[in-house]
């Protein structure tokens, strides 16, 4: 049983594109569904979709309304349950404030990336921290080609890459979220 409260944030800005220009990426339906379902499966305390665009917020609201109030409620009640964890925030500071309001704690921020950083934390150490300490932990997941350097630098930790030594290391964010949640919160079947 874990002691920590665990949250996820899917960042759409500031994000790099493949040319390392700072961009705002689009919300995708697949990310919303798959990450919400993974979050519910692993008993995450909240999943925040971070996007500054009013048009993208409207799109997100329409998707949520369908599954929480519309036809989707009766069509797939499990999806409704998963989407209860999801909320929109305009920026990372709003996410941190929501966690402070809910828990009374300042969240420890843990960025994820496919690259190795000097202050990377291992899965074992992060799992132990989640299991043993009463704290709020916020995992940041980037879209596009990764989270902007300023946000990475501001995080308390950067989780080690899933497979740093592989020649090809560019998973979809929803795949990465599922694998990371299983490593950190899943059954402890490996040594």
ROLUMLUM-189272 format. One record per residue: x, y, z of N, C-alpha, C in turn; residue number from 1. Coordinates in steps of 0.001 Angstrom, whole numbers. Example, Ala and Ser with C-alpha at 12.3 -4.5 7.8 and 13.67 -1.06 7.14 Angstrom:
# residues 2
npx|npy|npz|capx|capy|capz|cpx|cpy|cpz|pos
13190|-5690|7800|12300|-4500|7800|13200|-3300|7800|1
12850|-2250|7080|13670|-1060|7140|12900|30|7870|2
END
This chain:
# residues 191
npx|npy|npz|capx|capy|capz|cpx|cpy|cpz|pos
847|-1194|0|0|0|0|881|1241|0|1
599|2138|-884|1432|3329|-953|941|4389|22|2
1866|5217|473|1532|6321|1362|1344|7625|603|3
1974|7751|-539|1948|9007|-1293|649|9169|-2072|4
261|10411|-2270|-792|10769|-3219|-84|10979|-4551|5
-586|10367|-5615|95|10396|-6910|-806|11047|-7959|6
-210|11980|-8689|-919|12739|-9717|-135|12696|-11026|7
-857|12860|-12128|-251|12931|-13455|-629|14249|-14109|8
301|14808|-14867|4|15982|-15695|528|15712|-17098|9
-338|15886|-18076|34|15754|-19480|188|17162|-20040|10
1428|17548|-20321|1737|18911|-20747|1685|19046|-22265|11
1034|20107|-22712|968|20434|-24139|1695|21731|-24460|12
2175|22428|-23440|2959|23651|-23611|3709|23919|-22316|13
4926|24374|-22357|5822|24500|-23508|6458|23153|-23846|14
6363|22801|-25092|6818|21506|-25597|7716|21750|-26808|15
8672|20853|-27011|9521|20941|-28203|8897|20158|-29356|16
9121|20666|-30577|8814|19860|-31751|10109|19175|-32193|17
10087|18457|-33303|11278|17694|-33697|12457|18571|-34094|18
12223|19847|-34331|13320|20784|-34627|13782|21517|-33369|19
13235|21109|-32232|13530|21710|-30924|13054|23156|-30831|20
11993|23485|-31561|11315|24770|-31408|10227|24588|-30356|21
9968|25619|-29575|8919|25546|-28564|7562|25728|-29242|22
6670|24778|-28990|5351|24777|-29611|4291|24414|-28572|23
3054|24536|-29001|1909|24031|-28247|1337|22879|-29057|24
1247|21710|-28457|718|20544|-29162|-790|20439|-28943|25
-1432|19633|-29747|-2884|19458|-29668|-3252|18342|-28703|26
-4397|18496|-28082|-4980|17435|-27272|-5433|16337|-28225|27
-5160|15087|-27873|-5631|13978|-28706|-6584|13090|-27914|28
-7605|12639|-28590|-8617|11795|-27975|-8013|10513|-27400|29
-7099|9902|-28138|-6480|8660|-27660|-5743|8865|-26348|30
-4994|9964|-26231|-4284|10240|-24977|-5266|10371|-23821|31
-6345|11094|-24031|-7325|11295|-22962|-7890|9966|-22483|32
-8314|9134|-23418|-8917|7848|-23065|-7905|6919|-22410|33
-6787|6707|-23068|-5841|5702|-22586|-5181|6098|-21274|34
-4826|7356|-21116|-4182|7770|-19865|-5198|7792|-18728|35
-6428|8205|-18993|-7460|8168|-17950|-7697|6741|-17472|36
-7747|5808|-18398|-7967|4408|-18035|-6787|3851|-17243|37
-5572|4172|-17658|-4393|3725|-16903|-4383|4358|-15514|38
-4726|5636|-15443|-4756|6328|-14150|-5755|5672|-13204|39
-6918|5315|-13710|-7921|4659|-12868|-7458|3266|-12459|40
-6849|2541|-13372|-6367|1192|-13078|-5350|1198|-11943|41
-4479|2205|-11920|-3420|2268|-10906|-3766|3211|-9750|42
-5048|3541|-9605|-5539|4349|-8478|-4825|5683|-8320|43
-4610|6359|-9428|-4015|7694|-9404|-5026|8654|-8774|44
-4530|9647|-8057|-5406|10586|-7360|-5942|11696|-8255|45
-5300|11959|-9374|-5780|12969|-10304|-4939|12997|-11563|46
-5595|13284|-12675|-4929|13386|-13974|-5288|14740|-14572|47
-4285|15581|-14781|-4474|16929|-15296|-3998|17018|-16745|48
-4846|17545|-17600|-4451|17857|-18967|-4153|19350|-18984|49
-2906|19696|-19289|-2447|21082|-19217|-2349|21653|-20623|50
-3189|22659|-20881|-3208|23283|-22201|-3709|24712|-22073|51
-2995|25688|-22664|-3397|27089|-22517|-4475|27566|-23492|52
-4788|26796|-24513|-5684|27258|-25577|-7162|27094|-25208|53
-7950|28167|-25306|-9394|28046|-25061|-10073|27058|-26016|54
-9639|26993|-27257|-10242|26066|-28219|-9977|24618|-27819|55
-8776|24335|-27347|-8458|22974|-26917|-9187|22633|-25616|56
-9364|23622|-24746|-10149|23408|-23525|-11591|23063|-23889|57
-12132|23739|-24889|-13496|23459|-25339|-13604|22032|-25891|58
-12628|21620|-26683|-12601|20251|-27202|-12574|19246|-26054|59
-11709|19479|-25099|-11604|18601|-23936|-12935|18549|-23182|60
-13570|19691|-23010|-14863|19749|-22314|-15925|18936|-23046|61
-15912|18989|-24373|-16880|18222|-25164|-16664|16719|-24997|62
-15419|16296|-25009|-15120|14870|-24820|-15567|14427|-23432|63
-15230|15208|-22417|-15618|14857|-21050|-17130|14833|-20888|64
-17813|15810|-21463|-19275|15862|-21348|-19922|14627|-21973|65
-19401|14181|-23102|-19962|12995|-23749|-19890|11785|-22823|66
-18738|11605|-22166|-18541|10419|-21339|-19067|10574|-19919|67
-19309|11805|-19477|-19776|12007|-18105|-21242|12415|-18013|68
-21803|12936|-19115|-23186|13413|-19074|-24014|12920|-20255|69
-23371|12625|-21361|-24081|12278|-22589|-24282|10784|-22758|70
-24397|10384|-24005|-24641|8990|-24365|-23584|8052|-23783|71
-22362|8531|-23663|-21276|7696|-23159|-21489|7163|-21758|72
-22305|7845|-20958|-22568|7411|-19580|-23167|6014|-19565|73
-24154|5779|-20415|-24786|4461|-20444|-24061|3501|-21380|74
-23441|4035|-22411|-22739|3192|-23377|-21536|2501|-22746|75
-20776|3228|-21918|-19570|2665|-21306|-19339|3300|-19932|76
-20007|2778|-18896|-19861|3344|-17551|-18421|3313|-17022|77
-17629|2338|-17459|-16229|2275|-17015|-15440|3484|-17497|78
-15737|3943|-18694|-15041|5115|-19236|-15402|6354|-18417|79
-16660|6441|-18031|-17098|7564|-17183|-16287|7590|-15895|80
-16133|6427|-15297|-15370|6341|-14048|-13929|6793|-14250|81
-13313|6372|-15331|-11924|6765|-15603|-11809|8267|-15825|82
-12772|8842|-16536|-12720|10277|-16837|-12983|11157|-15615|83
-13493|10600|-14544|-13685|11392|-13320|-12361|11911|-12767|84
-11283|11238|-13086|-9956|11656|-12603|-9393|12832|-13388|85
-9914|13081|-14581|-9328|14045|-15507|-9890|15449|-15288|86
-8987|16419|-15274|-9410|17820|-15258|-8430|18651|-16078|87
-8896|19800|-16526|-8071|20697|-17338|-7478|21793|-16471|88
-6238|22142|-16752|-5587|23312|-16159|-4865|24046|-17277|89
-4764|25364|-17135|-4113|26186|-18157|-2601|26073|-18146|90
-2025|25837|-16960|-567|25753|-16855|-182|24924|-15635|91
1094|24672|-15517|1603|23815|-14450|1355|24414|-13070|92
1424|25724|-12947|1175|26359|-11647|-248|26090|-11161|93
-1214|26080|-12073|-2591|25750|-11688|-2692|24312|-11184|94
-1945|23417|-11789|-1925|22020|-11341|-1375|21944|-9921|95
-245|22585|-9689|371|22553|-8359|-560|23146|-7304|96
-1249|24218|-7666|-2186|24836|-6724|-3352|23904|-6411|97
-3869|23216|-7409|-4963|22269|-7189|-4536|21153|-6239|98
-3311|20688|-6387|-2804|19638|-5496|-2622|20187|-4087|99
-2092|21399|-3965|-1964|22033|-2637|-3333|22161|-1976|100
-4319|22613|-2744|-5667|22784|-2202|-6258|21460|-1733|101
-5985|20402|-2475|-6554|19086|-2150|-5819|18394|-1008|102
-4502|18532|-967|-3707|17743|-13|-3103|18551|1125|103
-2982|19854|930|-2270|20671|1910|-764|20530|1809|104
-296|19864|749|1138|19629|566|1612|20227|-751|105
2881|20607|-753|3543|21010|-1993|3944|19731|-2728|106
3541|19598|-3970|3845|18374|-4716|5318|18297|-5086|107
5870|17122|-4944|7194|16827|-5479|6991|16597|-6972|108
7741|17310|-7800|7558|17187|-9246|8605|16252|-9835|109
8124|15338|-10659|8984|14347|-11296|8706|14383|-12794|110
9671|14870|-13545|9531|14912|-15001|9891|13554|-15589|111
9343|13281|-16755|9693|12066|-17486|10259|12475|-18836|112
11197|11687|-19330|11842|11995|-20601|12535|10742|-21105|113
12772|10688|-22395|13481|9555|-22992|14994|9728|-22915|114
15434|10866|-22393|16874|11135|-22278|17327|11012|-20824|115
18618|10785|-20642|19210|10696|-19304|19639|12087|-18855|116
19375|12399|-17591|19754|13677|-16993|20620|13417|-15765|117
21437|14399|-15370|22298|14213|-14195|21528|13874|-12920|118
20352|14430|-12721|19617|14140|-11494|18469|13156|-11709|119
18694|12205|-12590|17686|11168|-12811|17547|10311|-11560|120
16316|9906|-11285|16038|9017|-10166|15616|7665|-10738|121
16042|6602|-10089|15726|5262|-10578|14277|4902|-10246|122
13754|3916|-10945|12406|3436|-10659|12333|2854|-9257|123
13344|2145|-8860|13355|1550|-7516|13283|2633|-6441|124
14117|3673|-6572|14105|4739|-5565|12783|5499|-5569|125
12230|5743|-6746|10957|6460|-6815|9832|5608|-6259|126
9838|4333|-6577|8813|3424|-6047|8881|3376|-4528|127
10095|3279|-3988|10253|3263|-2532|9742|4554|-1908|128
10035|5672|-2531|9579|6963|-2024|8050|7033|-1994|129
7413|6566|-3054|5948|6570|-3132|5350|5656|-2069|130
5981|4532|-1846|5469|3549|-901|5657|3989|547|131
6778|4636|834|7167|4879|2224|6842|6262|2776|132
6664|7267|1924|6522|8642|2416|5131|9206|2161|133
4601|9890|3166|3348|10617|2983|3682|11929|2299|134
3329|12018|1041|3683|13168|217|2768|13201|-996|135
2799|14302|-1697|2108|14403|-2985|3182|14379|-4066|136
3016|13507|-5044|3988|13375|-6125|3265|13626|-7446|137
3823|14536|-8224|3252|14902|-9519|4205|14487|-10626|138
3760|13560|-11474|4553|13114|-12616|4157|13921|-13843|139
5156|14491|-14500|4928|15305|-15694|5274|14501|-16935|140
4337|14448|-17853|4535|13767|-19127|4388|14792|-20237|141
5312|14751|-21172|5284|15693|-22279|4709|15067|-23530|142
4224|15921|-24393|3768|15513|-25712|4830|15981|-26703|143
4560|15863|-27982|5536|16314|-28974|6869|15605|-28798|144
7946|16401|-28748|9287|15842|-28611|9882|16125|-27238|145
9020|16406|-26279|9500|16526|-24914|9214|17864|-24258|146
9352|17859|-22956|9071|19010|-22101|10200|20030|-22206|147
9839|21290|-22206|10808|22391|-22294|11831|22315|-21157|148
13054|22704|-21468|14182|22651|-20536|13902|23385|-19226|149
13251|24537|-19277|12988|25294|-18049|12125|24505|-17070|150
11147|23794|-17582|10318|22964|-16705|11126|21782|-16191|151
11890|21150|-17064|12736|20030|-16627|13665|20475|-15498|152
14275|21640|-15675|15208|22156|-14666|14523|22496|-13352|153
13244|22818|-13394|12530|23207|-12177|12022|22015|-11372|154
12065|20825|-11948|11529|19645|-11267|12465|19155|-10169|155
11862|18524|-9176|12652|17949|-8092|13454|16748|-8574|156
12860|15969|-9456|13513|14781|-9999|13160|14632|-11470|157
13974|13841|-12147|13667|13406|-13505|13781|11887|-13490|158
12694|11229|-13812|12678|9777|-13793|13579|9238|-14895|159
14334|8195|-14568|15221|7636|-15585|14405|7177|-16792|160
15004|7189|-17981|14276|6756|-19183|13847|5297|-19083|161
12798|4961|-19795|12335|3577|-19807|13390|2637|-20364|162
13961|2979|-21484|14944|2132|-22159|16008|3015|-22789|163
16876|3567|-21984|17864|4540|-22474|18845|3943|-23475|164
19149|2667|-23357|20167|2062|-24197|19692|1576|-25554|165
18432|1704|-25830|17902|1204|-27100|18154|2189|-28226|166
18319|1649|-29417|18544|2490|-30591|17312|3346|-30889|167
16125|2762|-30737|14878|3498|-30969|14198|3670|-29625|168
13962|4904|-29232|13406|5180|-27911|12428|6343|-28011|169
11309|6136|-28697|10335|7210|-28869|8929|6616|-28805|170
8506|6272|-27589|7173|5728|-27375|6125|6832|-27426|171
4900|6459|-27706|3804|7416|-27540|3691|7728|-26053|172
3184|8900|-25738|3089|9281|-24331|2151|8340|-23585|173
1086|7898|-24226|157|7011|-23521|793|5656|-23227|174
1657|5169|-24115|2381|3926|-23828|3354|4133|-22675|175
4077|5233|-22712|5043|5528|-21649|4351|5649|-20297|176
3209|6333|-20255|2478|6475|-18991|2135|5102|-18429|177
1600|4228|-19250|1193|2902|-18777|2373|2101|-18250|178
3471|2119|-18962|4655|1370|-18525|5196|1947|-17223|179
5293|3264|-17150|5826|3908|-15945|4927|3640|-14743|180
3617|3752|-14918|2714|3468|-13801|2855|2031|-13329|181
3016|1108|-14261|3178|-281|-13851|4488|-487|-13095|182
5554|125|-13559|6836|-16|-12855|6784|571|-11449|183
6073|1673|-11301|6056|2359|-10007|4948|1889|-9073|184
3809|1488|-9620|2642|1205|-8789|2061|-187|-8985|185
2596|-927|-9945|2051|-2250|-10238|2514|-3303|-9244|186
2045|-4506|-9477|2463|-5645|-8655|3981|-5720|-8627|187
4522|-6020|-7493|5979|-6084|-7358|6445|-7516|-7622|188
6386|-7905|-8885|6719|-9271|-9275|8166|-9430|-9706|189
8857|-8318|-9940|10246|-8394|-10390|11175|-8014|-9248|190
12450|-8311|-9431|13434|-7952|-8397|14398|-6944|-8939|191
END
